[in-house]
Amino acid sequence: MADTALTARQRSPLADAAHRLAAATRSSRGAIRLAELPFLAQVNVRLDAKGPAADAVGLALGLQLPLEPDTVVHAGDVTAVWLGPDEWLVVGLRGTERDLESRIRSAAGDEPVSVTDVSAQRTTLLVGGPRARDLLAHGCALDLHPRAFGPGRCAQTALARTQVVLVARDEPRAGFWVLVRSSFAGYLADWLLDAAVEYR
């Protein structure tokens, strides 16, 4: 019961900006889509990528942990984001963080593994629409051309001087996830809204 009461009181970092993000989406006439995807489950996983735990964890999650740098793997509602040679961020639906943690720990068995729920650390901004790459390019030094940063790619980078994890979604129309620390979310939303003015 305590968990239910706590969930009912949760307030997303961008709750106050939701109407402004929606208004910017409407005024861009489809060129830009901005929205918060609040409370996604986010679990940080560290283990030996070449050890038996990597395959077992992947099997438990229904996907293979990405081994190529800066890549993402999706399976159903679970996404695994490569953060380093022995580190991943596993993202799932709201409220699934305990289940993800349990599945990962059980699958790893006695193998060394670090599993940390970081769901409260970040929120996720969706940046979509035909001009999404142009909008992000205003504040990101990465080459965001689809040939260099197409679907299934990710990067830990700076956007508007804010550290983010940027994920190109599976389909070009699905846009990008921008995972940002909750304490910087308001600033980044304001920056995106300001940068999106030219698309209205």
GROMACS elastic network, one bead per residue, 0.5 to 0.9 nm:
[ bonds ]
;  ai    aj funct       b0    kb
    1     4     6  0.51601   500
    1     5     6  0.63407   500
    1     6     6  0.86587   500
    2     5     6  0.51561   500
    2     6     6  0.61545   500
    2     7     6  0.86195   500
    3     6     6  0.50619   500
    3     7     6  0.61036   500
    3     8     6  0.86016   500
    4     7     6  0.51221   500
    4     8     6  0.62114   500
    4     9     6  0.88310   500
    5     8     6  0.51360   500
    5     9     6  0.65519   500
    5    10     6  0.89592   500
    6     9     6  0.52698   500
    6    10     6  0.64205   500
    7    10     6  0.51538   500
    7    11     6  0.87159   500
    8    11     6  0.85082   500
   10    39     6  0.89739   500
   11    14     6  0.82728   500
   11    15     6  0.65874   500
   11    38     6  0.89079   500
   12    15     6  0.51889   500
   12    16     6  0.85545   500
   12    36     6  0.86656   500
   12    38     6  0.58846   500
   12    39     6  0.70921   500
   12   123     6  0.77324   500
   12   182     6  0.86153   500
   13    16     6  0.78805   500
   13    17     6  0.86908   500
   13    36     6  0.89491   500
   13    38     6  0.78743   500
   13   122     6  0.87097   500
   13   123     6  0.69700   500
   13   182     6  0.58217   500
   13   183     6  0.77358   500
   13   185     6  0.65404   500
   13   186     6  0.71275   500
   14    17     6  0.51009   500
   14    18     6  0.62969   500
   14    36     6  0.68093   500
   14    38     6  0.80839   500
   14   123     6  0.82904   500
   14   182     6  0.85050   500
   14   185     6  0.67713   500
   14   186     6  0.62711   500
   14   189     6  0.78727   500
   15    18     6  0.54603   500
   15    19     6  0.84249   500
   15    36     6  0.83669   500
   15    38     6  0.87848   500
   16    19     6  0.72922   500
   16    20     6  0.82920   500
   16   186     6  0.88865   500
   17    20     6  0.52749   500
   17    21     6  0.61842   500
   17    22     6  0.86575   500
   17    36     6  0.88030   500
   17   186     6  0.76406   500
   17   189     6  0.75155   500
   17   190     6  0.84339   500
   18    21     6  0.51949   500
   18    22     6  0.62003   500
   18    23     6  0.85946   500
   18    35     6  0.69268   500
   18    36     6  0.71456   500
   19    22     6  0.50985   500
   19    23     6  0.60666   500
   19    24     6  0.86404   500
   20    24     6  0.61380   500
   20    25     6  0.85697   500
   20   193     6  0.78537   500
   21    24     6  0.52074   500
   21    25     6  0.62956   500
   21    26     6  0.87873   500
   21    33     6  0.80695   500
   21    34     6  0.53635   500
   21    35     6  0.57863   500
   21    36     6  0.81409   500
   21   189     6  0.79017   500
   21   192     6  0.89901   500
   21   193     6  0.70640   500
   22    25     6  0.50545   500
   22    26     6  0.62851   500
   22    27     6  0.86880   500
   22    33     6  0.79133   500
   22    34     6  0.66699   500
   22    35     6  0.67611   500
   23    26     6  0.50798   500
   23    27     6  0.60760   500
   23    28     6  0.85813   500
   24    27     6  0.51360   500
   24    28     6  0.61293   500
   24    29     6  0.89648   500
   24    32     6  0.77362   500
   24    33     6  0.76432   500
   24    34     6  0.71995   500
   24   193     6  0.68172   500
   24   196     6  0.73297   500
   24   197     6  0.77865   500
   24   200     6  0.76366   500
   25    28     6  0.54285   500
   25    29     6  0.70484   500
   25    30     6  0.67219   500
   25    31     6  0.77827   500
   25    32     6  0.56836   500
   25    34     6  0.58449   500
   25    35     6  0.83283   500
   25   129     6  0.89933   500
   25   200     6  0.87804   500
   26    29     6  0.56659   500
   26    30     6  0.69786   500
   26    32     6  0.85110   500
   26    33     6  0.81225   500
   26   200     6  0.86632   500
   27    30     6  0.79927   500
   27    31     6  0.89276   500
   27    32     6  0.88550   500
   27   197     6  0.88986   500
   27   199     6  0.81442   500
   27   200     6  0.52804   500
   28    31     6  0.52643   500
   28    32     6  0.58134   500
   28    33     6  0.80073   500
   28   196     6  0.79506   500
   28   197     6  0.81115   500
   28   198     6  0.86010   500
   28   199     6  0.53605   500
   29    32     6  0.76295   500
   29   199     6  0.83446   500
   29   200     6  0.70644   500
   30    33     6  0.68298   500
   30   129     6  0.62716   500
   30   130     6  0.76356   500
   30   131     6  0.88925   500
   31   128     6  0.82184   500
   31   129     6  0.51223   500
   31   130     6  0.52974   500
   31   131     6  0.53647   500
   31   132     6  0.75736   500
   31   199     6  0.66235   500
   31   200     6  0.81685   500
   32   127     6  0.71575   500
   32   128     6  0.57348   500
   32   130     6  0.66011   500
   32   131     6  0.57662   500
   32   132     6  0.58547   500
   32   135     6  0.81502   500
   32   196     6  0.74263   500
   32   199     6  0.73110   500
   32   200     6  0.88492   500
   33   126     6  0.73915   500
   33   127     6  0.56375   500
   33   129     6  0.53117   500
   33   130     6  0.88372   500
   33   131     6  0.88795   500
   33   132     6  0.75958   500
   33   175     6  0.84754   500
   34   125     6  0.71206   500
   34   126     6  0.56456   500
   34   127     6  0.50039   500
   34   128     6  0.65433   500
   34   129     6  0.86254   500
   34   189     6  0.88636   500
   34   192     6  0.84080   500
   34   193     6  0.84407   500
   35   124     6  0.85953   500
   35   125     6  0.57951   500
   35   126     6  0.51835   500
   35   127     6  0.69901   500
   35   128     6  0.88239   500
   36   123     6  0.74890   500
   36   124     6  0.58230   500
   36   126     6  0.59410   500
   36   127     6  0.89253   500
   37    40     6  0.68667   500
   37   123     6  0.70368   500
   37   124     6  0.51833   500
   37   125     6  0.59106   500
   37   126     6  0.66674   500
   37   177     6  0.87619   500
   38    94     6  0.79270   500
   38   122     6  0.89436   500
   38   123     6  0.57395   500
   38   124     6  0.62075   500
   38   125     6  0.81284   500
   39    42     6  0.85862   500
   39    93     6  0.79961   500
   39    94     6  0.53578   500
   39    95     6  0.76990   500
   39   119     6  0.67741   500
   39   120     6  0.74019   500
   39   122     6  0.84218   500
   39   123     6  0.66102   500
   39   124     6  0.80811   500
   40    91     6  0.66991   500
   40    92     6  0.59688   500
   40    93     6  0.52864   500
   40    95     6  0.74733   500
   40    96     6  0.83053   500
   40    97     6  0.84109   500
   40   119     6  0.66150   500
   40   120     6  0.89328   500
   40   122     6  0.88701   500
   40   123     6  0.74028   500
   40   124     6  0.75439   500
   41    90     6  0.79000   500
   41    91     6  0.54417   500
   41    93     6  0.56247   500
   41    94     6  0.52018   500
   41    95     6  0.62652   500
   41    96     6  0.58365   500
   41    98     6  0.86399   500
   41   100     6  0.83801   500
   41   117     6  0.78719   500
   41   118     6  0.79200   500
   41   119     6  0.51946   500
   41   120     6  0.85385   500
   42    89     6  0.65146   500
   42    90     6  0.56769   500
   42    92     6  0.65597   500
   42    93     6  0.87926   500
   42    94     6  0.89450   500
   42    96     6  0.88197   500
   42    97     6  0.65102   500
   42   100     6  0.88775   500
   42   116     6  0.86038   500
   42   117     6  0.61549   500
   42   118     6  0.54642   500
   42   120     6  0.81891   500
   42   121     6  0.87112   500
   42   122     6  0.83487   500
   43    88     6  0.82865   500
   43    89     6  0.56697   500
   43    90     6  0.50741   500
   43    91     6  0.64804   500
   43    92     6  0.85369   500
   43    97     6  0.66164   500
   43   100     6  0.73764   500
   43   101     6  0.69631   500
   43   115     6  0.67114   500
   43   116     6  0.55539   500
   43   118     6  0.55694   500
   43   119     6  0.66989   500
   44    87     6  0.72628   500
   44    88     6  0.59093   500
   44    90     6  0.62958   500
   44    91     6  0.88344   500
   44   114     6  0.77808   500
   44   115     6  0.57513   500
   44   116     6  0.50925   500
   44   117     6  0.63372   500
   44   118     6  0.65369   500
   45    86     6  0.81461   500
   45    87     6  0.56310   500
   45    88     6  0.52209   500
   45    89     6  0.62015   500
   45    90     6  0.72658   500
   45   101     6  0.89696   500
   45   104     6  0.83389   500
   45   113     6  0.72091   500
   45   114     6  0.56312   500
   45   116     6  0.66366   500
   45   117     6  0.89676   500
   46    49     6  0.86044   500
   46    84     6  0.89913   500
   46    86     6  0.54318   500
   46    88     6  0.65592   500
   46    89     6  0.89529   500
   46   112     6  0.86553   500
   46   113     6  0.57197   500
   46   115     6  0.66847   500
   46   116     6  0.89151   500
   47    50     6  0.87382   500
   47    51     6  0.79081   500
   47    53     6  0.72441   500
   47    54     6  0.69322   500
   47    86     6  0.54090   500
   47    87     6  0.67125   500
   47    88     6  0.88654   500
   47   108     6  0.87974   500
   47   111     6  0.82604   500
   47   112     6  0.64485   500
   47   114     6  0.65997   500
   47   115     6  0.89157   500
   48    51     6  0.51615   500
   48    52     6  0.81491   500
   48    53     6  0.72564   500
   48    54     6  0.67072   500
   48    85     6  0.83204   500
   48    86     6  0.56445   500
   48    87     6  0.86108   500
   48   111     6  0.87894   500
   48   112     6  0.78172   500
   48   113     6  0.78452   500
   49    52     6  0.81967   500
   49    53     6  0.77975   500
   49    54     6  0.54133   500
   49    55     6  0.83503   500
   49    65     6  0.83502   500
   49    67     6  0.73181   500
   49    85     6  0.69543   500
   49    86     6  0.55660   500
   49    87     6  0.83516   500
   50    53     6  0.82568   500
   50    54     6  0.68143   500
   50    55     6  0.85607   500
   50    86     6  0.89383   500
   51    54     6  0.59182   500
   51    55     6  0.76922   500
   51   111     6  0.82350   500
   52    55     6  0.56512   500
   52    56     6  0.63663   500
   52    57     6  0.87195   500
   52   108     6  0.79538   500
   52   111     6  0.78122   500
   53    57     6  0.58475   500
   53    58     6  0.83365   500
   53   104     6  0.89859   500
   53   107     6  0.68944   500
   53   109     6  0.75701   500
   53   110     6  0.87436   500
   53   111     6  0.61463   500
   53   112     6  0.81399   500
   53   113     6  0.80093   500
   54    57     6  0.52851   500
   54    58     6  0.61352   500
   54    59     6  0.86027   500
   54    64     6  0.81599   500
   54    65     6  0.69519   500
   54   107     6  0.89127   500
   54   108     6  0.76114   500
   55    58     6  0.50873   500
   55    59     6  0.61158   500
   55    60     6  0.86408   500
   55    64     6  0.69367   500
   55    65     6  0.76655   500
   55   107     6  0.89279   500
   55   108     6  0.89774   500
   56    59     6  0.50851   500
   56    60     6  0.62224   500
   56    61     6  0.87137   500
   56   104     6  0.83684   500
   56   107     6  0.53540   500
   56   108     6  0.63640   500
   56   109     6  0.89151   500
   57    60     6  0.50202   500
   57    61     6  0.62337   500
   57    62     6  0.85307   500
   57    63     6  0.85424   500
   57    64     6  0.81676   500
   57    65     6  0.78972   500
   57   103     6  0.75466   500
   57   104     6  0.53969   500
   57   105     6  0.80638   500
   57   106     6  0.83540   500
   57   107     6  0.51829   500
   57   108     6  0.61218   500
   58    61     6  0.51330   500
   58    62     6  0.60008   500
   58    65     6  0.54898   500
   58   104     6  0.84082   500
   58   107     6  0.85754   500
   59    62     6  0.50020   500
   59    63     6  0.60202   500
   59    64     6  0.68654   500
   59   107     6  0.81364   500
   60    63     6  0.77998   500
   60   103     6  0.61434   500
   60   104     6  0.68390   500
   60   106     6  0.86125   500
   60   107     6  0.62545   500
   61    64     6  0.80308   500
   61    65     6  0.89127   500
   61    75     6  0.80870   500
   61    78     6  0.72918   500
   61   100     6  0.77359   500
   61   103     6  0.72848   500
   61   104     6  0.75637   500
   62    75     6  0.63088   500
   62    76     6  0.82381   500
   62    78     6  0.81819   500
   63    66     6  0.87860   500
   63    73     6  0.70820   500
   63    74     6  0.70267   500
   63    75     6  0.58154   500
   63    78     6  0.82938   500
   63    79     6  0.84825   500
   63    80     6  0.81327   500
   64    67     6  0.85260   500
   64    73     6  0.72113   500
   64    74     6  0.89499   500
   64    80     6  0.83618   500
   65    72     6  0.83786   500
   65    73     6  0.69730   500
   65    80     6  0.62641   500
   65    81     6  0.80882   500
   65    82     6  0.78047   500
   65    88     6  0.77536   500
   66    69     6  0.77648   500
   66    70     6  0.85557   500
   66    71     6  0.62270   500
   66    72     6  0.62014   500
   66    73     6  0.61224   500
   66    80     6  0.69724   500
   66    81     6  0.71478   500
   66    82     6  0.59559   500
   66    88     6  0.82087   500
   67    70     6  0.87805   500
   67    71     6  0.77419   500
   67    82     6  0.71453   500
   67    84     6  0.87919   500
   67    85     6  0.71534   500
   67    86     6  0.87160   500
   68    71     6  0.59863   500
   68    72     6  0.88254   500
   68    82     6  0.75962   500
   68    85     6  0.83894   500
   69    82     6  0.62934   500
   69    83     6  0.75912   500
   69    84     6  0.69208   500
   69    85     6  0.73729   500
   69   153     6  0.88680   500
   69   154     6  0.85602   500
   69   155     6  0.87947   500
   70    81     6  0.76309   500
   70    82     6  0.55951   500
   70    83     6  0.69435   500
   70    84     6  0.81348   500
   70   152     6  0.85522   500
   70   153     6  0.56877   500
   70   155     6  0.54865   500
   70   156     6  0.82908   500
   71    80     6  0.86300   500
   71    81     6  0.64454   500
   71    82     6  0.56702   500
   71    83     6  0.86759   500
   71   152     6  0.56713   500
   71   154     6  0.54235   500
   71   155     6  0.80648   500
   71   167     6  0.85863   500
   72    79     6  0.69731   500
   72    80     6  0.56964   500
   72    82     6  0.61928   500
   72   151     6  0.85626   500
   72   153     6  0.57662   500
   72   154     6  0.63968   500
   72   167     6  0.76196   500
   72   168     6  0.84459   500
   72   169     6  0.86338   500
   72   170     6  0.88911   500
   73    78     6  0.84566   500
   73    79     6  0.57311   500
   73    80     6  0.52678   500
   73    81     6  0.67465   500
   73    82     6  0.86104   500
   73   152     6  0.67206   500
   73   170     6  0.89323   500
   74    77     6  0.74108   500
   74    78     6  0.58683   500
   74    80     6  0.64622   500
   74    81     6  0.88411   500
   74   152     6  0.84262   500
   74   170     6  0.80604   500
   75    78     6  0.54210   500
   75    79     6  0.64508   500
   75    80     6  0.86964   500
   76    79     6  0.80305   500
   77    91     6  0.81847   500
   77    92     6  0.57439   500
   77    93     6  0.64171   500
   78    90     6  0.69463   500
   78    91     6  0.57291   500
   78    93     6  0.74804   500
   79    89     6  0.80565   500
   79    90     6  0.56656   500
   79    91     6  0.50351   500
   79    92     6  0.64864   500
   80    88     6  0.63779   500
   80    89     6  0.57339   500
   80    91     6  0.63447   500
   80    92     6  0.89856   500
   81    87     6  0.87109   500
   81    88     6  0.53980   500
   81    89     6  0.50108   500
   81    90     6  0.63077   500
   81    91     6  0.78282   500
   81   153     6  0.87357   500
   81   154     6  0.70486   500
   81   155     6  0.89758   500
   81   167     6  0.80376   500
   82    85     6  0.77603   500
   82    86     6  0.85501   500
   82    87     6  0.65290   500
   82    89     6  0.66876   500
   82    90     6  0.89682   500
   82   154     6  0.74393   500
   82   155     6  0.83683   500
   83    86     6  0.78786   500
   83    87     6  0.53042   500
   83    88     6  0.50600   500
   83    89     6  0.67942   500
   83   154     6  0.85449   500
   83   155     6  0.77488   500
   83   156     6  0.73705   500
   83   165     6  0.88242   500
   84    88     6  0.68078   500
   85    88     6  0.84872   500
   90   100     6  0.80787   500
   91    97     6  0.83761   500
   91   100     6  0.88411   500
   91   119     6  0.87411   500
   92    95     6  0.82980   500
   92    96     6  0.63384   500
   92    97     6  0.72157   500
   92   100     6  0.79052   500
   93    96     6  0.57709   500
   93    97     6  0.80358   500
   94    97     6  0.74725   500
   95    98     6  0.74871   500
   95    99     6  0.84199   500
   96    99     6  0.52525   500
   96   100     6  0.61270   500
   96   101     6  0.86164   500
   97   100     6  0.50977   500
   97   101     6  0.60914   500
   97   102     6  0.85519   500
   97   117     6  0.66243   500
   97   118     6  0.88864   500
   97   119     6  0.74549   500
   98   101     6  0.50660   500
   98   102     6  0.60633   500
   98   103     6  0.85654   500
   98   117     6  0.79705   500
   99   102     6  0.51029   500
   99   103     6  0.61216   500
   99   104     6  0.85734   500
  100   103     6  0.51930   500
  100   104     6  0.61400   500
  100   105     6  0.85912   500
  101   104     6  0.52484   500
  101   105     6  0.61183   500
  101   106     6  0.85070   500
  101   115     6  0.64719   500
  101   116     6  0.75970   500
  101   117     6  0.73586   500
  102   105     6  0.52421   500
  102   106     6  0.59928   500
  102   107     6  0.84225   500
  103   106     6  0.52341   500
  103   107     6  0.60092   500
  103   108     6  0.85694   500
  104   107     6  0.51865   500
  104   108     6  0.61426   500
  104   109     6  0.87533   500
  104   113     6  0.87805   500
  104   115     6  0.75390   500
  105   108     6  0.52121   500
  105   109     6  0.64235   500
  105   110     6  0.89240   500
  105   113     6  0.75009   500
  105   114     6  0.84930   500
  105   115     6  0.72395   500
  106   109     6  0.53438   500
  106   110     6  0.88353   500
  108   111     6  0.54674   500
  108   112     6  0.74704   500
  108   113     6  0.67980   500
  109   112     6  0.83136   500
  109   113     6  0.88452   500
  110   113     6  0.85188   500
  117   120     6  0.79775   500
  117   121     6  0.88597   500
  118   121     6  0.52715   500
  118   122     6  0.73521   500
  119   122     6  0.62435   500
  119   123     6  0.78371   500
  120   123     6  0.75679   500
  120   181     6  0.87875   500
  120   182     6  0.76762   500
  121   180     6  0.83573   500
  121   181     6  0.57190   500
  121   182     6  0.60022   500
  121   183     6  0.84571   500
  122   179     6  0.62239   500
  122   180     6  0.52367   500
  122   183     6  0.81644   500
  122   184     6  0.89638   500
  122   185     6  0.81433   500
  123   178     6  0.83155   500
  123   179     6  0.58108   500
  123   180     6  0.57178   500
  123   181     6  0.63777   500
  123   182     6  0.56669   500
  123   185     6  0.71376   500
  124   177     6  0.62468   500
  124   178     6  0.55264   500
  124   180     6  0.63074   500
  124   181     6  0.87359   500
  124   182     6  0.89039   500
  124   185     6  0.85519   500
  125   176     6  0.81107   500
  125   177     6  0.57462   500
  125   179     6  0.64001   500
  125   180     6  0.77045   500
  125   185     6  0.84478   500
  125   189     6  0.80977   500
  126   174     6  0.87216   500
  126   175     6  0.70394   500
  126   176     6  0.57848   500
  126   178     6  0.63409   500
  126   179     6  0.88390   500
  127   132     6  0.59435   500
  127   133     6  0.86365   500
  127   135     6  0.86268   500
  127   136     6  0.82672   500
  127   174     6  0.85440   500
  127   175     6  0.56764   500
  127   176     6  0.51925   500
  127   177     6  0.64560   500
  127   178     6  0.73165   500
  127   192     6  0.89936   500
  128   131     6  0.75310   500
  128   132     6  0.50936   500
  128   133     6  0.82672   500
  128   172     6  0.85768   500
  128   173     6  0.67871   500
  128   174     6  0.61765   500
  128   176     6  0.61094   500
  128   177     6  0.86451   500
  129   132     6  0.53113   500
  129   133     6  0.85458   500
  129   172     6  0.87147   500
  129   173     6  0.63783   500
  129   174     6  0.77695   500
  129   175     6  0.64404   500
  130   133     6  0.76067   500
  130   134     6  0.85733   500
  130   172     6  0.85820   500
  130   173     6  0.73001   500
  130   175     6  0.84077   500
  131   134     6  0.52062   500
  131   135     6  0.62175   500
  131   136     6  0.87690   500
  131   199     6  0.80013   500
  132   135     6  0.50949   500
  132   136     6  0.62383   500
  132   137     6  0.85242   500
  132   175     6  0.67395   500
  132   176     6  0.78173   500
  133   136     6  0.52058   500
  133   137     6  0.59850   500
  133   138     6  0.88634   500
  133   144     6  0.62765   500
  133   145     6  0.74954   500
  133   146     6  0.88251   500
  133   175     6  0.83128   500
  133   176     6  0.86308   500
  134   137     6  0.50569   500
  134   138     6  0.67123   500
  134   144     6  0.84044   500
  135   138     6  0.56261   500
  135   139     6  0.78690   500
  135   192     6  0.75636   500
  135   195     6  0.65383   500
  135   196     6  0.64712   500
  135   199     6  0.88280   500
  136   139     6  0.58429   500
  136   140     6  0.60354   500
  136   144     6  0.81730   500
  136   159     6  0.74142   500
  136   160     6  0.88261   500
  136   192     6  0.80406   500
  136   195     6  0.86287   500
  137   140     6  0.50082   500
  137   141     6  0.69248   500
  137   142     6  0.75348   500
  137   143     6  0.79304   500
  137   144     6  0.69249   500
  137   159     6  0.85839   500
  138   141     6  0.83844   500
  138   159     6  0.85680   500
  138   160     6  0.79928   500
  138   195     6  0.72984   500
  139   158     6  0.78614   500
  139   159     6  0.51027   500
  139   161     6  0.75238   500
  139   191     6  0.89526   500
  139   195     6  0.87941   500
  140   143     6  0.82765   500
  140   144     6  0.85225   500
  140   157     6  0.76401   500
  140   158     6  0.61288   500
  140   160     6  0.65961   500
  140   161     6  0.83039   500
  141   144     6  0.85522   500
  141   157     6  0.82658   500
  141   158     6  0.76216   500
  141   159     6  0.79244   500
  142   145     6  0.89116   500
  142   148     6  0.89464   500
  142   149     6  0.84134   500
  142   155     6  0.88258   500
  142   157     6  0.78434   500
  142   158     6  0.88290   500
  143   146     6  0.86919   500
  143   148     6  0.63041   500
  143   149     6  0.68690   500
  144   147     6  0.80961   500
  144   148     6  0.62598   500
  144   149     6  0.50945   500
  144   150     6  0.76788   500
  145   148     6  0.54163   500
  145   149     6  0.58092   500
  145   150     6  0.71622   500
  146   149     6  0.50044   500
  146   151     6  0.75838   500
  146   172     6  0.83913   500
  147   150     6  0.58635   500
  148   153     6  0.86223   500
  149   152     6  0.81430   500
  149   153     6  0.57352   500
  149   154     6  0.76180   500
  149   168     6  0.70691   500
  150   153     6  0.59069   500
  150   154     6  0.89224   500
  150   168     6  0.62100   500
  150   169     6  0.81875   500
  150   170     6  0.83627   500
  150   171     6  0.87494   500
  150   172     6  0.75390   500
  151   154     6  0.86601   500
  151   167     6  0.81393   500
  151   169     6  0.51845   500
  151   171     6  0.59770   500
  151   172     6  0.63887   500
  151   175     6  0.86885   500
  151   176     6  0.88698   500
  152   167     6  0.73356   500
  152   168     6  0.57572   500
  152   169     6  0.60564   500
  152   170     6  0.55904   500
  152   171     6  0.85824   500
  153   166     6  0.83865   500
  153   167     6  0.60564   500
  153   168     6  0.54368   500
  153   169     6  0.77986   500
  153   170     6  0.87729   500
  154   165     6  0.70336   500
  154   166     6  0.54057   500
  154   168     6  0.61567   500
  154   169     6  0.89421   500
  155   164     6  0.82146   500
  155   165     6  0.57028   500
  155   166     6  0.53128   500
  155   167     6  0.67443   500
  156   163     6  0.72058   500
  156   164     6  0.58517   500
  156   166     6  0.63361   500
  156   167     6  0.89644   500
  157   162     6  0.81368   500
  157   163     6  0.57835   500
  157   164     6  0.56020   500
  157   165     6  0.62852   500
  157   166     6  0.70724   500
  158   161     6  0.53167   500
  158   162     6  0.50752   500
  158   164     6  0.58455   500
  158   165     6  0.83246   500
  158   166     6  0.89756   500
  159   162     6  0.51413   500
  159   163     6  0.64551   500
  159   164     6  0.66021   500
  159   166     6  0.88276   500
  159   178     6  0.89638   500
  159   188     6  0.80706   500
  160   163     6  0.84457   500
  160   188     6  0.71571   500
  160   191     6  0.72220   500
  160   192     6  0.87170   500
  162   180     6  0.78092   500
  162   181     6  0.87921   500
  162   184     6  0.72203   500
  162   187     6  0.88233   500
  162   188     6  0.73555   500
  163   179     6  0.88792   500
  163   180     6  0.68760   500
  163   181     6  0.78848   500
  163   184     6  0.88226   500
  164   178     6  0.63360   500
  164   179     6  0.54760   500
  164   181     6  0.74147   500
  165   177     6  0.79245   500
  165   178     6  0.59010   500
  165   179     6  0.50171   500
  165   180     6  0.67898   500
  166   176     6  0.68585   500
  166   177     6  0.58678   500
  166   179     6  0.64218   500
  166   180     6  0.88508   500
  167   175     6  0.86476   500
  167   176     6  0.54556   500
  167   177     6  0.50292   500
  167   178     6  0.65468   500
  167   179     6  0.81202   500
  168   171     6  0.81719   500
  168   172     6  0.77549   500
  168   174     6  0.81733   500
  168   175     6  0.63112   500
  168   177     6  0.66154   500
  168   178     6  0.89972   500
  169   172     6  0.67771   500
  169   173     6  0.82794   500
  169   174     6  0.56714   500
  169   175     6  0.57295   500
  169   176     6  0.54795   500
  169   177     6  0.70333   500
  170   173     6  0.85890   500
  170   174     6  0.68805   500
  170   175     6  0.83728   500
  171   174     6  0.52343   500
  171   175     6  0.73201   500
  172   175     6  0.57251   500
  172   176     6  0.85425   500
  179   185     6  0.89322   500
  180   183     6  0.82918   500
  180   184     6  0.66774   500
  180   185     6  0.60211   500
  180   188     6  0.81465   500
  181   184     6  0.54992   500
  181   185     6  0.62307   500
  182   185     6  0.50351   500
  182   186     6  0.78579   500
  183   186     6  0.72991   500
  183   187     6  0.83994   500
  184   187     6  0.54381   500
  184   188     6  0.62298   500
  184   189     6  0.86701   500
  185   188     6  0.51593   500
  185   189     6  0.60394   500
  185   190     6  0.85732   500
  186   189     6  0.51459   500
  186   190     6  0.62015   500
  186   191     6  0.86276   500
  187   190     6  0.51742   500
  187   191     6  0.62376   500
  187   192     6  0.87353   500
  188   192     6  0.61387   500
  188   193     6  0.85405   500
  189   192     6  0.51070   500
  189   193     6  0.61143   500
  189   194     6  0.85607   500
  190   193     6  0.51086   500
  190   194     6  0.61401   500
  190   195     6  0.85751   500
  191   194     6  0.51142   500
  191   195     6  0.60745   500
  191   196     6  0.84958   500
  192   195     6  0.50393   500
  192   196     6  0.59685   500
  192   197     6  0.87971   500
  193   196     6  0.50991   500
  193   197     6  0.66076   500
  194   197     6  0.55475   500
  194   198     6  0.84486   500
  195   198     6  0.68811   500
  195   199     6  0.85310   500
  196   199     6  0.55558   500
  196   200     6  0.72653   500
  197   200     6  0.55870   500
